[in-house]
Amino acid sequence: MAAAATQEQTAYGGWQSVVATLVAERGDSLTRYAWLISGSADDAADLVQDALVKTFGRLRNGFTVSSAEAYVRRAILNTWLDKGRRTTRWRRIAHLTAVTDIRDSSAPATDSRLDLSAELAKLTPRERACIVLRYYEDLKVDDIAEWLGISSGAVKRYLSDGLATMAVALAEDPSSARPGPTTTDTQGAIHVHRI
């Protein structure tokens, strides 16, 4: 009985140290990733917390920090998509009750980031996930399809629809175009840059 308790404590200390190292070394990166997926700092923190609980909720041996990070990133994405499926109806009426709290900033790129953030918020959860995975995680279409469990054609459609939605809104006033996360080349193609 004492030997089993000692093994359990050793195993617990093993995964606990992986969690501590993961949060210390990669916590900011995971939070940024969750923020890009969700568009909200509060939701990002909740997504990271939920993903850590889902990943380490059961005793798991053999995790390294890098493999645990991959599991947590996947759990963040899945949690966001699940939440999106559950709250589709709420998002249709949320604009009637929600008031955004926006503060002005003197940082030169803030306006561009706010524009990009606002446009990402208008996308469906799948479109947003595809765009973040493509342009932030720098994944190829086939890799995104594998991550999301959908076809490559669906990923291409979500990317196309999402970029088209964002391009129309961001290019509405070309006279006030600012350098930032998106630029247009001479042939009118939209390029999204990492922030």
C-alpha positions, 0 to 999 in steps of 0.5 A, spaced: 500 500 500 505 504 501 509 503 495 503 504 491 502 511 494 509 513 493 508 511 486 502 515 485 506 521 488 512 520 484 507 520 478 503 526 480 510 530 481 512 528 474 506 531 471 506 537 475 513 539 474 511 538 466 505 543 467 509 548 471 514 548 466 509 549 460 506 555 464 512 558 466 516 557 459 510 557 454 504 560 458 504 567 454 505 564 447 499 559 449 495 565 451 496 569 445 494 563 441 488 563 445 487 570 444 487 570 437 482 564 436 477 567 441 478 575 440 478 576 448 483 576 453 478 574 458 476 568 454 483 567 452 485 566 459 479 561 460 481 557 454 488 556 456 485 554 463 480 549 460 485 546 456 490 545 461 485 542 465 482 537 460 490 535 458 492 534 465 485 532 468 487 525 468 494 522 470 498 522 464 505 519 464 510 520 459 508 528 457 514 532 455 513 540 455 513 540 447 508 534 447 504 537 452 504 544 449 501 541 442 495 537 446 494 544 450 494 548 443 489 542 440 485 543 446 484 550 446 482 550 439 477 544 440 474 548 446 473 554 442 470 551 436 465 547 441 463 553 445 462 556 438 457 551 436 453 552 443 453 559 442 451 561 435 444 563 437 447 568 442 452 571 438 446 573 433 443 577 439 449 579 443 450 585 439 443 588 442 446 587 449 453 588 449 457 594 449 464 594 448 469 597 452 475 600 447 480 605 450 484 609 445 492 608 445 498 612 442 501 606 440 502 607 432 499 600 430 494 600 435 488 602 430 490 597 425 490 591 430 483 593 433 481 593 426 484 586 425 481 584 431 474 587 430 474 583 423 476 577 426 470 577 431 465 578 425 468 571 422 464 564 424 468 560 429 471 555 423 473 561 419 477 564 424 480 558 426 482 557 419 485 564 419 489 563 425 492 557 424 494 559 417 497 566 418 499 565 425 501 558 426 503 558 419 500 551 417 498 549 410 491 547 408 492 540 409 495 540 416 489 545 418 484 540 415 487 535 419 487 539 425 480 541 424 477 534 422 474 537 415 476 536 408 482 541 405 476 544 400 472 546 406 479 549 409 480 553 403 472 555 403 473 558 410 479 561 408 477 564 402 470 566 405 474 569 411 479 573 408 474 576 403 469 578 409 475 581 412 478 584 405 472 588 404 471 591 411 478 593 411 479 596 404 472 600 405 476 607 405 483 606 401 484 613 402 486 612 410 490 606 409 495 605 414 501 600 414 499 594 419 497 587 419 494 587 412 497 590 405 494 590 398 499 588 393 499 591 386 494 586 383 489 587 389 491 581 393 490 581 400 496 579 405 495 578 412 502 579 416 503 576 423 502 581 429 
